[in-house]
Structure formats: structure tokens, C-alpha cells
Amino acid sequence: MNTPVTPYVLAGRILSIIGMGFTAAAAILLAIIPSWWAAVSAAAFVPFFVLIVLVERYSAKNGLIGPEVTDPGPDTR
């Protein structure tokens, strides 16, 4: 990594992964019943998905993820 990941990026990733996992599991379990709450839980998945997209775009934009930048050294022209 180019720079250490900020606590906000780490917290955003953790929150979004836990939220997506919980809401997806709840939607699947409630769909077995069947219950209209399954649709509510599936809709609750969307904000967590949007959060992970925004966090990863922020990380890529600020160089927190991606290939390491190597120093090309002195110019030898």
C-alpha cells in the first residue's frame, strides 16, 4: 500500500460488510417464511452497498489501494 488506511475508511469497510451480510441473511431467512419483511430487509441492503462503493472510490482516488508507486530513480537522459 502507498499509505496507511485511515480509520474512517476502515470503519466504513467494516460497517458496510457487516451491514450487507446481516441484511442479506435476514432477507433470505425472511423470504423462506414468506414475509413482506424480506423486501424491507432486501431494501435495507442498498445503503450498505452504496457505502462500500463510496468508500472504495475514495480509497482509489486518494491512493489508498492499488499498485505501489516505485521511484523511477534519477533521470538518465
N, CA, C and O atoms as a GROMACS GRO file, in nm:
protein
  308
    1MET      N    1   0.083  -0.118   0.000
    1MET     CA    2   0.000   0.000   0.000
    1MET      C    3   0.087   0.124   0.000
    1MET      O    4   0.199   0.125   0.051
    2ASN      N    5   0.033   0.227  -0.058
    2ASN     CA    6   0.107   0.351  -0.064
    2ASN      C    7   0.111   0.420   0.071
    2ASN      O    8   0.217   0.464   0.115
    3THR      N    9  -0.003   0.431   0.136
    3THR     CA   10  -0.012   0.495   0.266
    3THR      C   11  -0.101   0.410   0.355
    3THR      O   12  -0.178   0.328   0.306
    4PRO      N   13  -0.091   0.427   0.486
    4PRO     CA   14  -0.179   0.351   0.573
    4PRO      C   15  -0.326   0.390   0.551
    4PRO      O   16  -0.356   0.504   0.518
    5VAL      N   17  -0.412   0.295   0.569
    5VAL     CA   18  -0.556   0.320   0.553
    5VAL      C   19  -0.604   0.400   0.672
    5VAL      O   20  -0.569   0.370   0.786
    6THR      N   21  -0.683   0.502   0.647
    6THR     CA   22  -0.734   0.586   0.754
    6THR      C   23  -0.838   0.511   0.836
    6THR      O   24  -0.901   0.418   0.785
    7PRO      N   25  -0.858   0.550   0.960
    7PRO     CA   26  -0.960   0.483   1.043
    7PRO      C   27  -1.101   0.497   0.985
    7PRO      O   28  -1.184   0.408   1.004
    8TYR      N   29  -1.130   0.606   0.916
    8TYR     CA   30  -1.262   0.625   0.858
    8TYR      C   31  -1.288   0.526   0.745
    8TYR      O   32  -1.399   0.474   0.732
    9VAL      N   33  -1.187   0.500   0.664
    9VAL     CA   34  -1.201   0.402   0.556
    9VAL      C   35  -1.219   0.263   0.616
    9VAL      O   36  -1.303   0.186   0.571
   10LEU      N   37  -1.140   0.232   0.717
   10LEU     CA   38  -1.151   0.102   0.782
   10LEU      C   39  -1.288   0.085   0.846
   10LEU      O   40  -1.350  -0.020   0.832
   11ALA      N   41  -1.336   0.186   0.916
   11ALA     CA   42  -1.468   0.179   0.979
   11ALA      C   43  -1.578   0.167   0.875
   11ALA      O   44  -1.674   0.092   0.894
   12GLY      N   45  -1.566   0.240   0.765
   12GLY     CA   46  -1.664   0.230   0.658
   12GLY      C   47  -1.670   0.092   0.596
   12GLY      O   48  -1.777   0.040   0.568
   13ARG      N   49  -1.553   0.033   0.576
   13ARG     CA   50  -1.549  -0.102   0.520
   13ARG      C   51  -1.612  -0.203   0.615
   13ARG      O   52  -1.692  -0.287   0.574
   14ILE      N   53  -1.575  -0.195   0.742
   14ILE     CA   54  -1.628  -0.289   0.841
   14ILE      C   55  -1.779  -0.274   0.853
   14ILE      O   56  -1.852  -0.374   0.851
   15LEU      N   57  -1.827  -0.152   0.865
   15LEU     CA   58  -1.970  -0.127   0.880
   15LEU      C   59  -2.048  -0.176   0.759
   15LEU      O   60  -2.153  -0.237   0.773
   16SER      N   61  -1.997  -0.149   0.640
   16SER     CA   62  -2.070  -0.188   0.520
   16SER      C   63  -2.071  -0.340   0.502
   16SER      O   64  -2.173  -0.396   0.461
   17ILE      N   65  -1.962  -0.407   0.531
   17ILE     CA   66  -1.959  -0.553   0.516
   17ILE      C   67  -2.052  -0.619   0.616
   17ILE      O   68  -2.125  -0.712   0.581
   18ILE      N   69  -2.049  -0.574   0.742
   18ILE     CA   70  -2.138  -0.630   0.843
   18ILE      C   71  -2.284  -0.601   0.806
   18ILE      O   72  -2.370  -0.689   0.817
   19GLY      N   73  -2.312  -0.479   0.764
   19GLY     CA   74  -2.449  -0.443   0.726
   19GLY      C   75  -2.499  -0.522   0.607
   19GLY      O   76  -2.613  -0.568   0.607
   20MET      N   77  -2.415  -0.537   0.504
   20MET     CA   78  -2.457  -0.615   0.388
   20MET      C   79  -2.480  -0.760   0.424
   20MET      O   80  -2.577  -0.821   0.378
   21GLY      N   81  -2.393  -0.815   0.507
   21GLY     CA   82  -2.410  -0.955   0.546
   21GLY      C   83  -2.536  -0.977   0.628
   21GLY      O   84  -2.609  -1.073   0.604
   22PHE      N   85  -2.560  -0.889   0.724
   22PHE     CA   86  -2.678  -0.904   0.808
   22PHE      C   87  -2.807  -0.886   0.730
   22PHE      O   88  -2.899  -0.967   0.743
   23THR      N   89  -2.815  -0.782   0.647
   23THR     CA   90  -2.939  -0.758   0.574
   23THR      C   91  -2.964  -0.865   0.467
   23THR      O   92  -3.078  -0.902   0.443
   24ALA      N   93  -2.859  -0.915   0.405
   24ALA     CA   94  -2.877  -1.022   0.306
   24ALA      C   95  -2.923  -1.150   0.374
   24ALA      O   96  -3.012  -1.219   0.324
   25ALA      N   97  -2.863  -1.182   0.488
   25ALA     CA   98  -2.904  -1.303   0.561
   25ALA      C   99  -3.048  -1.290   0.609
   25ALA      O  100  -3.125  -1.386   0.601
   26ALA      N  101  -3.084  -1.174   0.660
   26ALA     CA  102  -3.220  -1.154   0.707
   26ALA      C  103  -3.320  -1.163   0.591
   26ALA      O  104  -3.428  -1.220   0.607
   27ALA      N  105  -3.284  -1.108   0.476
   27ALA     CA  106  -3.373  -1.115   0.360
   27ALA      C  107  -3.394  -1.259   0.315
   27ALA      O  108  -3.505  -1.298   0.281
   28ILE      N  109  -3.288  -1.337   0.316
   28ILE     CA  110  -3.300  -1.478   0.275
   28ILE      C  111  -3.385  -1.555   0.375
   28ILE      O  112  -3.474  -1.631   0.336
   29LEU      N  113  -3.359  -1.537   0.502
   29LEU     CA  114  -3.436  -1.609   0.604
   29LEU      C  115  -3.582  -1.567   0.605
   29LEU      O  116  -3.670  -1.651   0.623
   30LEU      N  117  -3.608  -1.439   0.587
   30LEU     CA  118  -3.747  -1.393   0.585
   30LEU      C  119  -3.818  -1.432   0.456
   30LEU      O  120  -3.941  -1.442   0.455
   31ALA      N  121  -3.745  -1.454   0.349
   31ALA     CA  122  -3.807  -1.498   0.225
   31ALA      C  123  -3.852  -1.643   0.234
   31ALA      O  124  -3.942  -1.685   0.161
   32ILE      N  125  -3.792  -1.719   0.323
   32ILE     CA  126  -3.831  -1.859   0.341
   32ILE      C  127  -3.971  -1.868   0.403
   32ILE      O  128  -4.044  -1.963   0.376
   33ILE      N  129  -4.008  -1.769   0.486
   33ILE     CA  130  -4.133  -1.776   0.563
   33ILE      C  131  -4.258  -1.782   0.475
   33ILE      O  132  -4.335  -1.872   0.509
   34PRO      N  133  -4.292  -1.715   0.380
   34PRO     CA  134  -4.253  -1.587   0.322
   34PRO      C  135  -4.316  -1.469   0.398
   34PRO      O  136  -4.425  -1.479   0.454
   35SER      N  137  -4.244  -1.362   0.397
   35SER     CA  138  -4.288  -1.243   0.469
   35SER      C  139  -4.255  -1.120   0.386
   35SER      O  140  -4.157  -1.119   0.312
   36TRP      N  141  -4.336  -1.016   0.399
   36TRP     CA  142  -4.308  -0.893   0.327
   36TRP      C  143  -4.188  -0.823   0.387
   36TRP      O  144  -4.131  -0.733   0.325
   37TRP      N  145  -4.147  -0.864   0.508
   37TRP     CA  146  -4.028  -0.807   0.570
   37TRP      C  147  -3.902  -0.846   0.492
   37TRP      O  148  -3.798  -0.780   0.506
   38ALA      N  149  -3.910  -0.949   0.411
   38ALA     CA  150  -3.796  -0.985   0.327
   38ALA      C  151  -3.765  -0.874   0.228
   38ALA      O  152  -3.648  -0.845   0.201
   39ALA      N  153  -3.867  -0.811   0.175
   39ALA     CA  154  -3.846  -0.699   0.082
   39ALA      C  155  -3.787  -0.578   0.155
   39ALA      O  156  -3.703  -0.507   0.100
   40VAL      N  157  -3.832  -0.557   0.278
   40VAL     CA  158  -3.777  -0.446   0.358
   40VAL      C  159  -3.630  -0.471   0.387
   40VAL      O  160  -3.548  -0.379   0.377
   41SER      N  161  -3.597  -0.594   0.422
   41SER     CA  162  -3.458  -0.627   0.451
   41SER      C  163  -3.372  -0.619   0.324
   41SER      O  164  -3.257  -0.576   0.330
   42ALA      N  165  -3.427  -0.660   0.212
   42ALA     CA  166  -3.353  -0.650   0.086
   42ALA      C  167  -3.330  -0.504   0.050
   42ALA      O  168  -3.225  -0.469  -0.004
   43ALA      N  169  -3.428  -0.419   0.077
   43ALA     CA  170  -3.410  -0.276   0.051
   43ALA      C  171  -3.308  -0.214   0.146
   43ALA      O  172  -3.239  -0.118   0.110
   44ALA      N  173  -3.298  -0.269   0.267
   44ALA     CA  174  -3.200  -0.218   0.364
   44ALA      C  175  -3.057  -0.253   0.323
   44ALA      O  176  -2.962  -0.195   0.376
   45PHE      N  177  -3.041  -0.346   0.231
   45PHE     CA  178  -2.910  -0.384   0.180
   45PHE      C  179  -2.848  -0.270   0.098
   45PHE      O  180  -2.726  -0.253   0.098
   46VAL      N  181  -2.930  -0.194   0.029
   46VAL     CA  182  -2.884  -0.093  -0.066
   46VAL      C  183  -2.796   0.015  -0.003
   46VAL      O  184  -2.691   0.046  -0.060
   47PRO      N  185  -2.832   0.074   0.113
   47PRO     CA  186  -2.744   0.178   0.168
   47PRO      C  187  -2.605   0.126   0.205
   47PRO      O  188  -2.506   0.199   0.192
   48PHE      N  189  -2.596   0.003   0.250
   48PHE     CA  190  -2.466  -0.053   0.284
   48PHE      C  191  -2.383  -0.080   0.159
   48PHE      O  192  -2.261  -0.065   0.160
   49PHE      N  193  -2.450  -0.119   0.051
   49PHE     CA  194  -2.381  -0.138  -0.076
   49PHE      C  195  -2.329  -0.004  -0.129
   49PHE      O  196  -2.216   0.004  -0.177
   50VAL      N  197  -2.411   0.099  -0.120
   50VAL     CA  198  -2.369   0.233  -0.163
   50VAL      C  199  -2.251   0.281  -0.079
   50VAL      O  200  -2.159   0.343  -0.131
   51LEU      N  201  -2.254   0.251   0.052
   51LEU     CA  202  -2.144   0.291   0.140
   51LEU      C  203  -2.013   0.227   0.097
   51LEU      O  204  -1.911   0.295   0.093
   52ILE      N  205  -2.013   0.097   0.066
   52ILE     CA  206  -1.888   0.031   0.028
   52ILE      C  207  -1.839   0.085  -0.107
   52ILE      O  208  -1.718   0.097  -0.128
   53VAL      N  209  -1.930   0.117  -0.198
   53VAL     CA  210  -1.889   0.175  -0.326
   53VAL      C  211  -1.822   0.310  -0.304
   53VAL      O  212  -1.717   0.337  -0.362
   54LEU      N  213  -1.882   0.394  -0.220
   54LEU     CA  214  -1.825   0.526  -0.194
   54LEU      C  215  -1.691   0.516  -0.122
   54LEU      O  216  -1.598   0.591  -0.154
   55VAL      N  217  -1.679   0.426  -0.027
   55VAL     CA  218  -1.554   0.410   0.048
   55VAL      C  219  -1.443   0.362  -0.045
   55VAL      O  220  -1.331   0.413  -0.039
   56GLU      N  221  -1.473   0.267  -0.132
   56GLU     CA  222  -1.370   0.215  -0.222
   56GLU      C  223  -1.332   0.318  -0.329
   56GLU      O  224  -1.216   0.324  -0.370
   57ARG      N  225  -1.428   0.398  -0.375
   57ARG     CA  226  -1.393   0.506  -0.469
   57ARG      C  227  -1.303   0.608  -0.402
   57ARG      O  228  -1.208   0.656  -0.463
   58TYR      N  229  -1.333   0.641  -0.277
   58TYR     CA  230  -1.250   0.734  -0.202
   58TYR      C  231  -1.109   0.678  -0.184
   58TYR      O  232  -1.010   0.749  -0.199
   59SER      N  233  -1.101   0.548  -0.153
   59SER     CA  234  -0.970   0.485  -0.134
   59SER      C  235  -0.889   0.486  -0.262
   59SER      O  236  -0.769   0.514  -0.259
   60ALA      N  237  -0.953   0.456  -0.374
   60ALA     CA  238  -0.882   0.454  -0.501
   60ALA      C  239  -0.840   0.595  -0.543
   60ALA      O  240  -0.731   0.614  -0.596
   61LYS      N  241  -0.926   0.692  -0.518
   61LYS     CA  242  -0.896   0.830  -0.557
   61LYS      C  243  -0.778   0.886  -0.479
   61LYS      O  244  -0.698   0.962  -0.533
   62ASN      N  245  -0.766   0.849  -0.353
   62ASN     CA  246  -0.660   0.902  -0.267
   62ASN      C  247  -0.538   0.810  -0.257
   62ASN      O  248  -0.452   0.832  -0.172
   63GLY      N  249  -0.530   0.710  -0.341
   63GLY     CA  250  -0.413   0.625  -0.346
   63GLY      C  251  -0.398   0.529  -0.229
   63GLY      O  252  -0.288   0.484  -0.199
   64LEU      N  253  -0.510   0.497  -0.164
   64LEU     CA  254  -0.501   0.405  -0.051
   64LEU      C  255  -0.504   0.259  -0.096
   64LEU      O  256  -0.467   0.170  -0.019
   65ILE      N  257  -0.547   0.234  -0.219
   65ILE     CA  258  -0.544   0.100  -0.276
   65ILE      C  259  -0.482   0.110  -0.414
   65ILE      O  260  -0.479   0.217  -0.474
   66GLY      N  261  -0.435  -0.001  -0.463
   66GLY     CA  262  -0.377  -0.002  -0.596
   66GLY      C  263  -0.231  -0.042  -0.592
   66GLY      O  264  -0.178  -0.072  -0.484
   67PRO      N  265  -0.166  -0.044  -0.706
   67PRO     CA  266  -0.027  -0.085  -0.710
   67PRO      C  267   0.065   0.016  -0.643
   67PRO      O  268   0.036   0.136  -0.640
   68GLU      N  269   0.173  -0.034  -0.591
   68GLU     CA  270   0.271   0.054  -0.527
   68GLU      C  271   0.339   0.139  -0.633
   68GLU      O  272   0.368   0.093  -0.743
   69VAL      N  273   0.362   0.262  -0.599
   69VAL     CA  274   0.432   0.353  -0.690
   69VAL      C  275   0.581   0.340  -0.660
   69VAL      O  276   0.626   0.367  -0.549
   70THR      N  277   0.656   0.298  -0.762
   70THR     CA  278   0.801   0.283  -0.743
   70THR      C  279   0.871   0.407  -0.790
   70THR      O  280   0.828   0.472  -0.885
   71ASP      N  281   0.979   0.439  -0.726
   71ASP     CA  282   1.058   0.556  -0.763
   71ASP      C  283   1.141   0.521  -0.886
   71ASP      O  284   1.221   0.428  -0.881
   72PRO      N  285   1.123   0.593  -0.997
   72PRO     CA  286   1.196   0.557  -1.119
   72PRO      C  287   1.345   0.591  -1.110
   72PRO      O  288   1.423   0.551  -1.196
   73GLY      N  289   1.384   0.663  -1.008
   73GLY     CA  290   1.525   0.697  -0.994
   73GLY      C  291   1.557   0.825  -1.066
   73GLY      O  292   1.469   0.892  -1.118
   74PRO      N  293   1.686   0.859  -1.069
   74PRO     CA  294   1.726   0.984  -1.136
   74PRO      C  295   1.707   0.974  -1.286
   74PRO      O  296   1.712   0.866  -1.345
   75ASP      N  297   1.685   1.091  -1.346
   75ASP     CA  298   1.668   1.096  -1.491
   75ASP      C  299   1.805   1.076  -1.556
   75ASP      O  300   1.900   1.148  -1.524
   76THR      N  301   1.816   0.978  -1.648
   76THR     CA  302   1.946   0.944  -1.708
   76THR      C  303   1.954   0.989  -1.854
   76THR      O  304   2.023   0.926  -1.934
   77ARG      N  305   1.886   1.096  -1.889
   77ARG     CA  306   1.894   1.144  -2.028
   77ARG      C  307   2.021   1.214  -2.055
   77ARG      O  308   2.044   1.260  -2.167
   0.00000   0.00000   0.00000
